[in-house]
Amino acid sequence: MQFGMATACNSEFSEWSRRWMCLAKFSGKRLVDEESRIASVIALWKESIPPGWERERGRDSRLLDPRRRYCRGNYRQNSVRRGEHVIEYEILNPSPRRVPTTCLGAKLVDGINAVPLAKDACGGRRGNVEADMLLLVRDEHAYRLQLIEVKVTSDNAWFAAVENLRQLKLFLASPEARRLFHERCPTLGLGQELEDVMGVVLAPRAHEFYEAPVKRRDSVAPARRLLKRLRDETGVDTRLATWDPHERVIEEYMS
């Protein structure tokens, strides 16, 4: 699979990627420059992506195997998984045909994890961008995509929201990436590219991420204001959500 035409990587993309993370990180317990950061994130969203980030055809063939949904190295049933990998495994390991899962009101049809969105060579780890999960869902109207950043105890809601927006920007810029499930699930007859893509920050239903004191709890409101303003100005839809493994439900975080 090719995420666009392969071009030579350069430092421009690495710098572009770094700017996202600079806006995501903040010191202290509270985000004190919220308004300026929101404006900067929206301005960065509207910028063009520098060339050279597109992945090469065939590099991600593992994502096209319909028999595999959980694609990390610890995929075996008796493997030890911790933190975010636990949630990914809970959602992806059971076949959605046998074990129904609801994702923000839609039915899970298929999904994969560890989805690379840029060349590894674009600045090493600093330039590497990967989505934790990509889900194909269907409601009563149509198939849709959900690009998911999973969090358990690391970082905070603001950081995760900006991180997910960086992933979503790259994903939306790649027609090939949006056709991934066309190749994984040819019998679904998905037709044209799936244009309806939602970004999702996903954490456990328990309190340790969104409601943990102080920085994590107090970053939720700024993250929501960022996502609302971006949605109002650009139509981009990203939500904060929680995962309940017992009910097998991803739902919007409303507290």
C-alpha positions in Angstrom: 0.0 0.0 0.0 1.2 3.5 -0.8 0.2 6.6 1.1 0.6 8.9 -1.9 3.6 9.1 -4.3 7.0 8.5 -2.6 9.2 11.5 -2.5 12.5 12.3 -0.8 12.2 13.0 2.9 13.4 16.4 4.1 13.7 18.4 7.3 10.6 20.5 6.5 8.3 17.6 7.4 10.2 16.9 10.6 9.9 20.5 11.6 6.2 20.5 10.7 5.7 17.4 12.9 7.7 18.9 15.7 5.5 22.0 15.8 2.4 19.9 16.5 4.1 18.3 19.5 5.3 21.7 20.8 1.7 22.9 20.8 0.7 19.6 22.6 3.2 19.9 25.4 2.9 22.3 28.3 4.7 22.7 31.6 2.9 23.2 34.9 -0.4 22.0 36.1 -2.6 24.1 33.8 -2.6 25.3 30.2 -2.2 29.0 30.8 -2.0 30.2 27.1 -5.0 28.3 25.9 -6.3 30.9 23.4 -3.0 31.4 21.6 -2.5 27.7 21.4 -5.9 27.0 20.0 -5.3 29.6 17.3 -1.9 28.1 16.6 -3.3 24.6 16.3 -6.0 25.7 13.9 -3.5 27.7 11.8 -1.2 24.7 11.6 -4.2 22.5 10.6 -4.9 24.8 7.7 -1.2 24.7 6.5 -0.2 22.3 3.7 1.9 19.3 4.7 5.5 19.6 3.5 6.4 17.0 0.9 8.4 13.8 1.5 6.2 12.1 4.2 4.3 9.6 2.0 4.9 5.9 2.6 6.1 3.5 -0.1 3.8 1.0 -1.8 4.0 -2.4 -0.3 5.6 -1.2 3.0 2.4 -1.8 5.0 1.1 -5.1 3.5 0.6 -6.5 7.0 -2.4 -4.1 7.4 -4.1 -5.7 4.4 -4.4 -9.2 5.8 -8.1 -9.5 6.8 -7.2 -12.4 9.2 -5.3 -10.0 11.4 -6.7 -7.0 13.3 -4.3 -6.7 16.2 -1.0 -6.2 14.4 1.5 -5.5 17.2 4.3 -8.0 18.0 2.5 -9.1 21.2 -0.5 -10.4 19.2 -0.4 -14.0 20.5 -3.1 -14.9 23.0 -0.8 -15.5 25.9 1.3 -12.4 25.3 1.7 -9.9 28.1 0.1 -6.5 27.2 0.1 -3.4 29.2 -1.5 0.0 29.1 -2.8 1.1 25.7 -2.2 -2.3 24.1 -4.7 -3.8 26.5 -7.5 -1.6 25.1 -6.4 -2.2 21.5 -6.4 -6.0 22.1 -9.8 -5.9 23.8 -11.4 -4.0 20.9 -9.6 -5.8 18.0 -8.9 -9.3 19.0 -12.4 -10.8 19.0 -14.0 -10.9 15.6 -16.7 -8.2 15.4 -18.9 -10.7 13.6 -18.9 -12.9 16.7 -18.6 -10.2 19.4 -20.5 -7.0 18.6 -18.9 -3.7 19.5 -20.5 -0.3 19.4 -18.3 2.7 18.5 -19.9 6.1 19.1 -23.3 4.8 18.1 -22.1 2.8 15.1 -21.4 -0.9 14.7 -17.7 -2.1 14.5 -17.2 -3.9 11.2 -13.4 -4.2 11.0 -10.3 -2.6 12.5 -6.5 -2.6 12.7 -3.9 -1.1 14.9 -0.4 0.3 14.7 -1.1 2.2 11.5 1.9 4.2 10.2 1.1 7.5 8.6 4.6 8.8 7.6 8.0 7.6 6.6 10.1 6.4 9.5 13.0 8.2 7.9 11.4 11.6 8.3 13.4 12.7 11.3 13.5 9.4 13.1 11.1 9.0 16.0 10.5 12.8 16.0 9.1 12.5 12.4 7.3 9.2 12.9 3.5 9.4 13.1 1.4 6.4 13.9 -2.3 6.0 14.7 -3.0 3.5 17.5 -6.1 2.2 15.7 -8.2 2.7 12.5 -11.8 1.4 12.8 -14.3 0.8 10.1 -17.8 1.2 11.5 -21.3 1.3 10.0 -24.5 3.1 11.3 -27.9 3.1 9.7 -26.7 5.4 6.9 -23.2 4.5 5.8 -19.7 3.1 6.5 -17.4 5.5 8.4 -13.9 5.6 9.7 -12.6 6.4 13.2 -8.9 7.2 13.7 -8.1 6.5 17.3 -5.4 7.6 19.7 -5.5 5.5 22.9 -4.5 6.8 26.3 -4.4 5.2 29.7 -2.0 7.0 32.1 0.4 8.9 29.9 0.0 12.6 28.9 -3.4 14.4 29.1 -6.5 15.2 27.1 -5.0 18.4 25.5 -1.9 16.5 24.4 -3.9 13.6 23.1 -6.3 15.8 21.1 -3.4 17.7 19.4 -1.6 14.4 18.7 -4.8 12.9 17.2 -5.3 16.0 15.0 -1.7 15.6 13.6 -2.6 12.0 12.7 -5.9 12.9 11.2 -4.3 15.7 9.1 -2.0 13.1 7.5 -4.7 10.5 7.1 -7.0 12.8 5.3 -4.3 13.9 3.0 -3.8 10.3 1.7 -6.5 8.9 -0.6 -4.6 5.5 -0.5 -4.9 5.4 3.3 -8.6 6.0 3.2 -9.0 3.1 0.8 -7.3 0.6 3.2 -10.5 -1.2 4.0 -11.4 -1.4 0.4 -8.5 -3.7 0.1 -9.0 -5.5 3.4 -12.7 -6.0 2.9 -13.4 -6.2 -0.9 -16.7 -8.0 -0.4 -18.2 -5.0 1.4 -18.4 -3.0 -1.9 -17.4 0.2 -0.2 -17.3 2.1 -3.5 -15.7 5.5 -3.4 -13.2 6.7 -0.8 -14.6 7.0 2.6 -14.8 10.7 3.3 -16.4 10.5 6.7 -13.5 10.2 9.1 -13.7 11.0 12.8 -10.7 11.5 15.2 -11.1 9.9 18.6 -9.1 10.2 21.8 -9.9 7.0 23.7 -9.3 6.2 27.3 -10.6 3.7 29.9 -14.0 4.3 31.4 -12.3 4.4 34.8 -11.1 7.8 36.2 -7.4 7.5 35.7 -7.1 9.6 32.5 -9.7 12.2 32.2 -10.4 12.7 35.9 -7.0 12.2 37.5 -5.7 15.3 39.3 -4.6 17.9 38.4 -3.1 18.3 35.0 -5.1 15.5 33.3 -8.5 16.7 34.8 -7.9 20.4 34.0 -6.8 19.7 30.4 -10.2 18.3 29.4 -12.0 21.6 29.1 -9.3 23.2 26.9 -9.2 20.1 24.7 -12.9 20.3 24.3 -12.8 24.0 23.4 -10.1 23.3 20.9 -12.0 20.5 19.2 -15.3 22.5 19.2 -13.6 25.5 17.6 -11.9 23.4 15.0 -15.2 21.7 14.2 -17.0 25.0 13.9 -14.3 26.5 11.6 -13.3 23.5 9.5 -15.9 20.8 9.9 -13.2 18.4 11.3 -14.8 16.1 13.9 -12.7 14.8 16.8 -14.1 13.5 20.1 -13.0 12.6 23.6 -14.3 9.1 24.3 -14.1 6.2 26.8 -14.0 2.4 26.4 -16.1 0.0 28.4 -14.8 -3.6 27.9 -17.7 -5.2 29.7 -20.4 -3.5 27.6 -18.1 -3.4 24.6 -19.0 0.3 24.0 -17.0 3.3 22.9 -18.9 6.4 23.9 -18.3 10.1 24.1 -16.8 11.3 27.4 -19.4 13.7 28.8 -18.4 14.3 32.4 
